[in-house]
Amino acid sequence: MRMFKVAPLSWCALGAITLASEVALDLVPGVGAAAAKVIVPVVECGMLIGATALDRGARLEIRFATAAFRARPAALAAIVLSALLVTAVETIVAYALTGANLLAEPNDPRLNGTTLAAVVGAGTLASLPVAFVPFAALLEGASFIRAFAASLHGFALNVAPLVMFGALALVLTMIGLVLLWGVGLIAVFPLLTAASYAAWKDVYTPVIPALKP
């Protein structure tokens, strides 16, 4: 929260860009929903870069929304794969509970409040072992395999607190989905990113890399 309060408008602008990119891609017939699962996680990483900037005393800038697209191919692959693993779990749970296909129709009417909470909860739980993959790949320059290994190791050493973190993230996400038909996610995304950044620093005590212009 302290990091968020430094630049709340810029944080919300980055959250809005992330949300808008997902909504816009979901509206594209056919491949839009699937494309969103690949593109949006990279857009979201702009907030990780923004958190690093604030931590170094720099400004949080809107241009960070596209900064992750210039990352190394191995880093992009790690970011996307970690997101796709979570998507796979959510898709399987949604189909098992309702028969809905999230990749074809992310706004399927069969996804009521209870079912949506179950799907998001499953995705949140699945995300915990790979939660630090983007940090390792993007901010520490770790290789593809090393990024996953480091994230799994960090999770194994901190299962209980990370599960608690995931539960709080689930609550915030559901609140964000309910507020103004999902507009609340504009603030939830940055809050969770800042909290994840703090967790990453607590677990790994990294040397914060210099920012590139």
Stockholm file with secondary structure:
# STOCKHOLM 1.0

chainA/1-213         MRMFKVAPLSWCALGAITLASEVALDLVPGVGAAAAKVIVPVVECGMLIGATALDRGARLEIRFATAAFRARPAALAAIVLSALLVTAVETIVAYALTGANLLAEPNDPRLNGTTLAAVVGAGTLASLPVAFVPFAALLEGASFIRAFAASLHGFALNVAPLVMFGALALVLTMIGLVLLWGVGLIAVFPLLTAASYAAWKDVYTPVIPALKP
#=GR chainA/1-213 SS CHHHHHSHHHHHHHHHHHHHHHHHHHTSTTTHHHHHHHHHHHHHHHHHHHHHHHHTTCCCCGGGGGGGGGSCHHHHHHHHHHHHHHHHHHHHHHHHHHCCCTTTCTTCTTCCHHHHHHHHHHHHHHHGGGTTHHIIIIISCCCHHHHHHHHHHHHHHSHHHHHHHHHHHHHHHHHHHHGGGGTTHHHHHHHHHHHHHHHHHHHHCCCCCCCCC
#=GC SS_cons         CHHHHHSHHHHHHHHHHHHHHHHHHHTSTTTHHHHHHHHHHHHHHHHHHHHHHHHTTCCCCGGGGGGGGGSCHHHHHHHHHHHHHHHHHHHHHHHHHHCCCTTTCTTCTTCCHHHHHHHHHHHHHHHGGGTTHHIIIIISCCCHHHHHHHHHHHHHHSHHHHHHHHHHHHHHHHHHHHGGGGTTHHHHHHHHHHHHHHHHHHHHCCCCCCCCC
//
